[in-house]
Amino acid sequence: MIFVAVGTQFSFDRLIQYMDEWARDNEETVVAQIGEGSYEPKHMQWERFLNGDQYNKNIKESSVFVSHAGMGNIISARENQTPIIVINRQYELGEHRNNHQAEGLLWMGKLPGVYTADTQETLYSQLESRDAMESPEESDNQNRQKLVSFLGDYIDGSIT
């Protein structure tokens, strides 16, 4: 099963449509949390919002988690040892208030178990390779500290 989530603050119809089309053409169960977007999927199971327990259960049970490029979902994927593909919302398409997610893809892809996509083609390519994806390390205190240090270094400009 593939789990898809767009978060709760902004809709992300482009990602939901990409995944709905992918689900139409592939024999894999896809479950999505679609938020308040206007696009309603026809080829995958979906809910607008999920409670925290169901959300985490879906992450844990999925072979890969597909998400907007949000740190909360990356952390949740790491905690559940599930590979995650993140795709950025684009300011130019009216999907966000700025382009910080596009800029973030560069460093997000350096995290273990995090894969990035910025187009439909790169998303589909990542999905084709999902069986070879590595799960992120268990998120114990030491690994959590590594993530915090990495983010701090990125913010400080030590990592580009």
PyMOL CGO cylinders between C-alpha atoms (Angstrom):
from pymol import cmd
from pymol.cgo import CYLINDER

trace = [
    CYLINDER, 0.00, 0.00, 0.00, 1.13, 3.53, -0.80, 0.3, 1, 1, 1, 1, 1, 1,
    CYLINDER, 1.13, 3.53, -0.80, 0.00, 6.31, 1.52, 0.3, 1, 1, 1, 1, 1, 1,
    CYLINDER, 0.00, 6.31, 1.52, -0.32, 9.88, 0.22, 0.3, 1, 1, 1, 1, 1, 1,
    CYLINDER, -0.32, 9.88, 0.22, -0.83, 12.96, 2.38, 0.3, 1, 1, 1, 1, 1, 1,
    CYLINDER, -0.83, 12.96, 2.38, -1.00, 16.68, 1.66, 0.3, 1, 1, 1, 1, 1, 1,
    CYLINDER, -1.00, 16.68, 1.66, -1.12, 18.05, 5.19, 0.3, 1, 1, 1, 1, 1, 1,
    CYLINDER, -1.12, 18.05, 5.19, -3.85, 20.20, 6.68, 0.3, 1, 1, 1, 1, 1, 1,
    CYLINDER, -3.85, 20.20, 6.68, -2.93, 23.81, 5.87, 0.3, 1, 1, 1, 1, 1, 1,
    CYLINDER, -2.93, 23.81, 5.87, -3.06, 23.91, 2.07, 0.3, 1, 1, 1, 1, 1, 1,
    CYLINDER, -3.06, 23.91, 2.07, -4.70, 21.81, -0.62, 0.3, 1, 1, 1, 1, 1, 1,
    CYLINDER, -4.70, 21.81, -0.62, -2.41, 20.09, -3.13, 0.3, 1, 1, 1, 1, 1, 1,
    CYLINDER, -2.41, 20.09, -3.13, -4.65, 18.95, -5.98, 0.3, 1, 1, 1, 1, 1, 1,
    CYLINDER, -4.65, 18.95, -5.98, -1.71, 18.48, -8.36, 0.3, 1, 1, 1, 1, 1, 1,
    CYLINDER, -1.71, 18.48, -8.36, -0.17, 15.77, -6.16, 0.3, 1, 1, 1, 1, 1, 1,
    CYLINDER, -0.17, 15.77, -6.16, -3.53, 14.09, -5.59, 0.3, 1, 1, 1, 1, 1, 1,
    CYLINDER, -3.53, 14.09, -5.59, -4.26, 14.08, -9.32, 0.3, 1, 1, 1, 1, 1, 1,
    CYLINDER, -4.26, 14.08, -9.32, -0.79, 12.68, -10.11, 0.3, 1, 1, 1, 1, 1, 1,
    CYLINDER, -0.79, 12.68, -10.11, -1.30, 9.86, -7.62, 0.3, 1, 1, 1, 1, 1, 1,
    CYLINDER, -1.30, 9.86, -7.62, -4.87, 9.17, -8.77, 0.3, 1, 1, 1, 1, 1, 1,
    CYLINDER, -4.87, 9.17, -8.77, -3.63, 8.79, -12.35, 0.3, 1, 1, 1, 1, 1, 1,
    CYLINDER, -3.63, 8.79, -12.35, -0.78, 6.58, -11.13, 0.3, 1, 1, 1, 1, 1, 1,
    CYLINDER, -0.78, 6.58, -11.13, -3.26, 4.42, -9.17, 0.3, 1, 1, 1, 1, 1, 1,
    CYLINDER, -3.26, 4.42, -9.17, -5.41, 4.06, -12.31, 0.3, 1, 1, 1, 1, 1, 1,
    CYLINDER, -5.41, 4.06, -12.31, -2.45, 2.63, -14.23, 0.3, 1, 1, 1, 1, 1, 1,
    CYLINDER, -2.45, 2.63, -14.23, -0.87, 0.44, -11.53, 0.3, 1, 1, 1, 1, 1, 1,
    CYLINDER, -0.87, 0.44, -11.53, -2.04, -2.49, -9.46, 0.3, 1, 1, 1, 1, 1, 1,
    CYLINDER, -2.04, -2.49, -9.46, -1.14, -1.17, -6.03, 0.3, 1, 1, 1, 1, 1, 1,
    CYLINDER, -1.14, -1.17, -6.03, -3.51, 0.07, -3.36, 0.3, 1, 1, 1, 1, 1, 1,
    CYLINDER, -3.51, 0.07, -3.36, -3.18, 3.81, -2.83, 0.3, 1, 1, 1, 1, 1, 1,
    CYLINDER, -3.18, 3.81, -2.83, -4.74, 5.53, 0.18, 0.3, 1, 1, 1, 1, 1, 1,
    CYLINDER, -4.74, 5.53, 0.18, -4.75, 9.32, 0.46, 0.3, 1, 1, 1, 1, 1, 1,
    CYLINDER, -4.75, 9.32, 0.46, -5.46, 12.14, 2.88, 0.3, 1, 1, 1, 1, 1, 1,
    CYLINDER, -5.46, 12.14, 2.88, -6.47, 14.90, 0.45, 0.3, 1, 1, 1, 1, 1, 1,
    CYLINDER, -6.47, 14.90, 0.45, -7.32, 17.88, 2.66, 0.3, 1, 1, 1, 1, 1, 1,
    CYLINDER, -7.32, 17.88, 2.66, -9.73, 20.47, 1.34, 0.3, 1, 1, 1, 1, 1, 1,
    CYLINDER, -9.73, 20.47, 1.34, -8.71, 20.31, -2.30, 0.3, 1, 1, 1, 1, 1, 1,
    CYLINDER, -8.71, 20.31, -2.30, -11.28, 20.41, -5.08, 0.3, 1, 1, 1, 1, 1, 1,
    CYLINDER, -11.28, 20.41, -5.08, -9.99, 17.33, -6.94, 0.3, 1, 1, 1, 1, 1, 1,
    CYLINDER, -9.99, 17.33, -6.94, -11.70, 14.13, -5.76, 0.3, 1, 1, 1, 1, 1, 1,
    CYLINDER, -11.70, 14.13, -5.76, -9.84, 10.93, -6.67, 0.3, 1, 1, 1, 1, 1, 1,
    CYLINDER, -9.84, 10.93, -6.67, -11.52, 8.21, -8.71, 0.3, 1, 1, 1, 1, 1, 1,
    CYLINDER, -11.52, 8.21, -8.71, -8.90, 5.44, -8.52, 0.3, 1, 1, 1, 1, 1, 1,
    CYLINDER, -8.90, 5.44, -8.52, -7.69, 5.46, -4.92, 0.3, 1, 1, 1, 1, 1, 1,
    CYLINDER, -7.69, 5.46, -4.92, -9.18, 5.36, -1.46, 0.3, 1, 1, 1, 1, 1, 1,
    CYLINDER, -9.18, 5.36, -1.46, -9.29, 8.76, 0.22, 0.3, 1, 1, 1, 1, 1, 1,
    CYLINDER, -9.29, 8.76, 0.22, -10.42, 10.82, 3.16, 0.3, 1, 1, 1, 1, 1, 1,
    CYLINDER, -10.42, 10.82, 3.16, -10.19, 14.56, 3.53, 0.3, 1, 1, 1, 1, 1, 1,
    CYLINDER, -10.19, 14.56, 3.53, -8.65, 14.29, 6.99, 0.3, 1, 1, 1, 1, 1, 1,
    CYLINDER, -8.65, 14.29, 6.99, -7.56, 11.40, 9.22, 0.3, 1, 1, 1, 1, 1, 1,
    CYLINDER, -7.56, 11.40, 9.22, -7.16, 11.27, 12.98, 0.3, 1, 1, 1, 1, 1, 1,
    CYLINDER, -7.16, 11.27, 12.98, -3.60, 10.96, 14.24, 0.3, 1, 1, 1, 1, 1, 1,
    CYLINDER, -3.60, 10.96, 14.24, -3.82, 7.25, 15.02, 0.3, 1, 1, 1, 1, 1, 1,
    CYLINDER, -3.82, 7.25, 15.02, -5.09, 6.33, 11.54, 0.3, 1, 1, 1, 1, 1, 1,
    CYLINDER, -5.09, 6.33, 11.54, -2.59, 8.68, 9.90, 0.3, 1, 1, 1, 1, 1, 1,
    CYLINDER, -2.59, 8.68, 9.90, 0.36, 7.05, 11.69, 0.3, 1, 1, 1, 1, 1, 1,
    CYLINDER, 0.36, 7.05, 11.69, -1.05, 3.56, 11.06, 0.3, 1, 1, 1, 1, 1, 1,
    CYLINDER, -1.05, 3.56, 11.06, -1.17, 4.31, 7.32, 0.3, 1, 1, 1, 1, 1, 1,
    CYLINDER, -1.17, 4.31, 7.32, 2.43, 5.52, 7.36, 0.3, 1, 1, 1, 1, 1, 1,
    CYLINDER, 2.43, 5.52, 7.36, 3.60, 2.44, 9.25, 0.3, 1, 1, 1, 1, 1, 1,
    CYLINDER, 3.60, 2.44, 9.25, 1.74, 0.00, 6.98, 0.3, 1, 1, 1, 1, 1, 1,
    CYLINDER, 1.74, 0.00, 6.98, 2.72, 1.62, 3.68, 0.3, 1, 1, 1, 1, 1, 1,
    CYLINDER, 2.72, 1.62, 3.68, 5.61, 0.51, 1.51, 0.3, 1, 1, 1, 1, 1, 1,
    CYLINDER, 5.61, 0.51, 1.51, 6.26, 4.18, 0.71, 0.3, 1, 1, 1, 1, 1, 1,
    CYLINDER, 6.26, 4.18, 0.71, 4.77, 7.45, 1.93, 0.3, 1, 1, 1, 1, 1, 1,
    CYLINDER, 4.77, 7.45, 1.93, 4.20, 10.18, -0.69, 0.3, 1, 1, 1, 1, 1, 1,
    CYLINDER, 4.20, 10.18, -0.69, 3.86, 13.67, 0.74, 0.3, 1, 1, 1, 1, 1, 1,
    CYLINDER, 3.86, 13.67, 0.74, 4.10, 17.39, 0.28, 0.3, 1, 1, 1, 1, 1, 1,
    CYLINDER, 4.10, 17.39, 0.28, 7.57, 18.58, 1.28, 0.3, 1, 1, 1, 1, 1, 1,
    CYLINDER, 7.57, 18.58, 1.28, 6.76, 19.15, 4.94, 0.3, 1, 1, 1, 1, 1, 1,
    CYLINDER, 6.76, 19.15, 4.94, 9.14, 18.40, 7.82, 0.3, 1, 1, 1, 1, 1, 1,
    CYLINDER, 9.14, 18.40, 7.82, 6.36, 16.97, 9.99, 0.3, 1, 1, 1, 1, 1, 1,
    CYLINDER, 6.36, 16.97, 9.99, 5.74, 14.19, 7.49, 0.3, 1, 1, 1, 1, 1, 1,
    CYLINDER, 5.74, 14.19, 7.49, 9.45, 13.51, 7.05, 0.3, 1, 1, 1, 1, 1, 1,
    CYLINDER, 9.45, 13.51, 7.05, 9.79, 13.12, 10.81, 0.3, 1, 1, 1, 1, 1, 1,
    CYLINDER, 9.79, 13.12, 10.81, 6.71, 10.85, 10.92, 0.3, 1, 1, 1, 1, 1, 1,
    CYLINDER, 6.71, 10.85, 10.92, 8.15, 8.69, 8.13, 0.3, 1, 1, 1, 1, 1, 1,
    CYLINDER, 8.15, 8.69, 8.13, 11.44, 8.39, 10.00, 0.3, 1, 1, 1, 1, 1, 1,
    CYLINDER, 11.44, 8.39, 10.00, 9.67, 7.46, 13.23, 0.3, 1, 1, 1, 1, 1, 1,
    CYLINDER, 9.67, 7.46, 13.23, 7.78, 4.72, 11.38, 0.3, 1, 1, 1, 1, 1, 1,
    CYLINDER, 7.78, 4.72, 11.38, 10.82, 3.62, 9.35, 0.3, 1, 1, 1, 1, 1, 1,
    CYLINDER, 10.82, 3.62, 9.35, 8.96, 4.19, 6.08, 0.3, 1, 1, 1, 1, 1, 1,
    CYLINDER, 8.96, 4.19, 6.08, 10.65, 5.59, 2.97, 0.3, 1, 1, 1, 1, 1, 1,
    CYLINDER, 10.65, 5.59, 2.97, 9.11, 8.90, 1.91, 0.3, 1, 1, 1, 1, 1, 1,
    CYLINDER, 9.11, 8.90, 1.91, 8.91, 10.66, -1.44, 0.3, 1, 1, 1, 1, 1, 1,
    CYLINDER, 8.91, 10.66, -1.44, 8.38, 14.39, -1.04, 0.3, 1, 1, 1, 1, 1, 1,
    CYLINDER, 8.38, 14.39, -1.04, 7.15, 16.67, -3.81, 0.3, 1, 1, 1, 1, 1, 1,
    CYLINDER, 7.15, 16.67, -3.81, 7.10, 20.43, -3.42, 0.3, 1, 1, 1, 1, 1, 1,
    CYLINDER, 7.10, 20.43, -3.42, 4.19, 22.76, -3.71, 0.3, 1, 1, 1, 1, 1, 1,
    CYLINDER, 4.19, 22.76, -3.71, 4.96, 25.49, -6.24, 0.3, 1, 1, 1, 1, 1, 1,
    CYLINDER, 4.96, 25.49, -6.24, 4.39, 29.16, -5.60, 0.3, 1, 1, 1, 1, 1, 1,
    CYLINDER, 4.39, 29.16, -5.60, 4.04, 29.80, -9.35, 0.3, 1, 1, 1, 1, 1, 1,
    CYLINDER, 4.04, 29.80, -9.35, 1.04, 27.46, -9.46, 0.3, 1, 1, 1, 1, 1, 1,
    CYLINDER, 1.04, 27.46, -9.46, -0.63, 29.13, -6.48, 0.3, 1, 1, 1, 1, 1, 1,
    CYLINDER, -0.63, 29.13, -6.48, 0.03, 26.12, -4.23, 0.3, 1, 1, 1, 1, 1, 1,
    CYLINDER, 0.03, 26.12, -4.23, 1.92, 27.99, -1.50, 0.3, 1, 1, 1, 1, 1, 1,
    CYLINDER, 1.92, 27.99, -1.50, 2.79, 31.48, -0.27, 0.3, 1, 1, 1, 1, 1, 1,
    CYLINDER, 2.79, 31.48, -0.27, 6.47, 31.16, -1.32, 0.3, 1, 1, 1, 1, 1, 1,
    CYLINDER, 6.47, 31.16, -1.32, 8.90, 28.63, -2.81, 0.3, 1, 1, 1, 1, 1, 1,
    CYLINDER, 8.90, 28.63, -2.81, 10.57, 27.39, 0.36, 0.3, 1, 1, 1, 1, 1, 1,
    CYLINDER, 10.57, 27.39, 0.36, 9.52, 23.80, -0.38, 0.3, 1, 1, 1, 1, 1, 1,
    CYLINDER, 9.52, 23.80, -0.38, 11.33, 23.86, -3.75, 0.3, 1, 1, 1, 1, 1, 1,
    CYLINDER, 11.33, 23.86, -3.75, 14.46, 25.17, -2.05, 0.3, 1, 1, 1, 1, 1, 1,
    CYLINDER, 14.46, 25.17, -2.05, 14.09, 22.55, 0.66, 0.3, 1, 1, 1, 1, 1, 1,
    CYLINDER, 14.09, 22.55, 0.66, 14.13, 19.62, -1.79, 0.3, 1, 1, 1, 1, 1, 1,
    CYLINDER, 14.13, 19.62, -1.79, 17.89, 20.06, -2.20, 0.3, 1, 1, 1, 1, 1, 1,
    CYLINDER, 17.89, 20.06, -2.20, 18.67, 19.27, 1.42, 0.3, 1, 1, 1, 1, 1, 1,
    CYLINDER, 18.67, 19.27, 1.42, 15.68, 16.99, 2.11, 0.3, 1, 1, 1, 1, 1, 1,
    CYLINDER, 15.68, 16.99, 2.11, 17.02, 14.53, -0.46, 0.3, 1, 1, 1, 1, 1, 1,
    CYLINDER, 17.02, 14.53, -0.46, 20.23, 14.23, 1.58, 0.3, 1, 1, 1, 1, 1, 1,
    CYLINDER, 20.23, 14.23, 1.58, 18.35, 12.69, 4.52, 0.3, 1, 1, 1, 1, 1, 1,
    CYLINDER, 18.35, 12.69, 4.52, 18.36, 8.88, 4.75, 0.3, 1, 1, 1, 1, 1, 1,
    CYLINDER, 18.36, 8.88, 4.75, 15.11, 7.39, 3.49, 0.3, 1, 1, 1, 1, 1, 1,
    CYLINDER, 15.11, 7.39, 3.49, 13.93, 10.67, 1.93, 0.3, 1, 1, 1, 1, 1, 1,
    CYLINDER, 13.93, 10.67, 1.93, 13.46, 10.81, -1.85, 0.3, 1, 1, 1, 1, 1, 1,
    CYLINDER, 13.46, 10.81, -1.85, 12.46, 13.91, -3.76, 0.3, 1, 1, 1, 1, 1, 1,
    CYLINDER, 12.46, 13.91, -3.76, 10.41, 14.73, -6.85, 0.3, 1, 1, 1, 1, 1, 1,
    CYLINDER, 10.41, 14.73, -6.85, 9.64, 18.06, -8.44, 0.3, 1, 1, 1, 1, 1, 1,
    CYLINDER, 9.64, 18.06, -8.44, 7.61, 16.90, -11.45, 0.3, 1, 1, 1, 1, 1, 1,
    CYLINDER, 7.61, 16.90, -11.45, 5.11, 14.19, -12.31, 0.3, 1, 1, 1, 1, 1, 1,
    CYLINDER, 5.11, 14.19, -12.31, 7.83, 12.36, -14.23, 0.3, 1, 1, 1, 1, 1, 1,
    CYLINDER, 7.83, 12.36, -14.23, 10.28, 12.33, -11.33, 0.3, 1, 1, 1, 1, 1, 1,
    CYLINDER, 10.28, 12.33, -11.33, 7.52, 11.25, -8.95, 0.3, 1, 1, 1, 1, 1, 1,
    CYLINDER, 7.52, 11.25, -8.95, 6.59, 8.34, -11.20, 0.3, 1, 1, 1, 1, 1, 1,
    CYLINDER, 6.59, 8.34, -11.20, 10.24, 7.41, -11.61, 0.3, 1, 1, 1, 1, 1, 1,
    CYLINDER, 10.24, 7.41, -11.61, 10.67, 7.33, -7.83, 0.3, 1, 1, 1, 1, 1, 1,
    CYLINDER, 10.67, 7.33, -7.83, 7.55, 5.17, -7.50, 0.3, 1, 1, 1, 1, 1, 1,
    CYLINDER, 7.55, 5.17, -7.50, 8.97, 2.71, -10.05, 0.3, 1, 1, 1, 1, 1, 1,
    CYLINDER, 8.97, 2.71, -10.05, 12.03, 2.36, -7.80, 0.3, 1, 1, 1, 1, 1, 1,
    CYLINDER, 12.03, 2.36, -7.80, 10.10, 2.01, -4.54, 0.3, 1, 1, 1, 1, 1, 1,
    CYLINDER, 10.10, 2.01, -4.54, 11.13, -1.61, -3.94, 0.3, 1, 1, 1, 1, 1, 1,
    CYLINDER, 11.13, -1.61, -3.94, 14.78, -0.53, -3.80, 0.3, 1, 1, 1, 1, 1, 1,
    CYLINDER, 14.78, -0.53, -3.80, 14.19, 2.37, -1.42, 0.3, 1, 1, 1, 1, 1, 1,
    CYLINDER, 14.19, 2.37, -1.42, 15.90, 2.27, 1.93, 0.3, 1, 1, 1, 1, 1, 1,
    CYLINDER, 15.90, 2.27, 1.93, 13.90, 2.83, 5.07, 0.3, 1, 1, 1, 1, 1, 1,
    CYLINDER, 13.90, 2.83, 5.07, 15.09, 5.64, 7.29, 0.3, 1, 1, 1, 1, 1, 1,
    CYLINDER, 15.09, 5.64, 7.29, 16.98, 4.58, 10.38, 0.3, 1, 1, 1, 1, 1, 1,
    CYLINDER, 16.98, 4.58, 10.38, 15.04, 4.12, 13.56, 0.3, 1, 1, 1, 1, 1, 1,
    CYLINDER, 15.04, 4.12, 13.56, 14.40, 7.54, 15.03, 0.3, 1, 1, 1, 1, 1, 1,
    CYLINDER, 14.40, 7.54, 15.03, 15.96, 7.08, 18.45, 0.3, 1, 1, 1, 1, 1, 1,
    CYLINDER, 15.96, 7.08, 18.45, 17.41, 9.99, 20.40, 0.3, 1, 1, 1, 1, 1, 1,
    CYLINDER, 17.41, 9.99, 20.40, 20.79, 9.76, 18.66, 0.3, 1, 1, 1, 1, 1, 1,
    CYLINDER, 20.79, 9.76, 18.66, 19.26, 9.78, 15.19, 0.3, 1, 1, 1, 1, 1, 1,
    CYLINDER, 19.26, 9.78, 15.19, 16.85, 12.54, 16.16, 0.3, 1, 1, 1, 1, 1, 1,
    CYLINDER, 16.85, 12.54, 16.16, 19.84, 14.61, 17.30, 0.3, 1, 1, 1, 1, 1, 1,
    CYLINDER, 19.84, 14.61, 17.30, 21.56, 13.96, 13.94, 0.3, 1, 1, 1, 1, 1, 1,
    CYLINDER, 21.56, 13.96, 13.94, 18.47, 15.28, 12.16, 0.3, 1, 1, 1, 1, 1, 1,
    CYLINDER, 18.47, 15.28, 12.16, 18.31, 18.35, 14.40, 0.3, 1, 1, 1, 1, 1, 1,
    CYLINDER, 18.31, 18.35, 14.40, 22.02, 19.01, 13.82, 0.3, 1, 1, 1, 1, 1, 1,
    CYLINDER, 22.02, 19.01, 13.82, 21.62, 18.58, 10.07, 0.3, 1, 1, 1, 1, 1, 1,
    CYLINDER, 21.62, 18.58, 10.07, 18.71, 21.05, 10.00, 0.3, 1, 1, 1, 1, 1, 1,
    CYLINDER, 18.71, 21.05, 10.00, 20.65, 23.51, 12.16, 0.3, 1, 1, 1, 1, 1, 1,
    CYLINDER, 20.65, 23.51, 12.16, 23.66, 23.31, 9.83, 0.3, 1, 1, 1, 1, 1, 1,
    CYLINDER, 23.66, 23.31, 9.83, 21.40, 23.85, 6.81, 0.3, 1, 1, 1, 1, 1, 1,
    CYLINDER, 21.40, 23.85, 6.81, 19.75, 26.89, 8.39, 0.3, 1, 1, 1, 1, 1, 1,
    CYLINDER, 19.75, 26.89, 8.39, 23.16, 28.30, 9.33, 0.3, 1, 1, 1, 1, 1, 1,
    CYLINDER, 23.16, 28.30, 9.33, 24.35, 27.86, 5.75, 0.3, 1, 1, 1, 1, 1, 1,
    CYLINDER, 24.35, 27.86, 5.75, 26.96, 25.19, 6.49, 0.3, 1, 1, 1, 1, 1, 1,
    CYLINDER, 26.96, 25.19, 6.49, 25.19, 22.75, 4.13, 0.3, 1, 1, 1, 1, 1, 1,
    CYLINDER, 25.19, 22.75, 4.13, 23.95, 23.65, 0.67, 0.3, 1, 1, 1, 1, 1, 1,
]
cmd.load_cgo(trace, "trace")
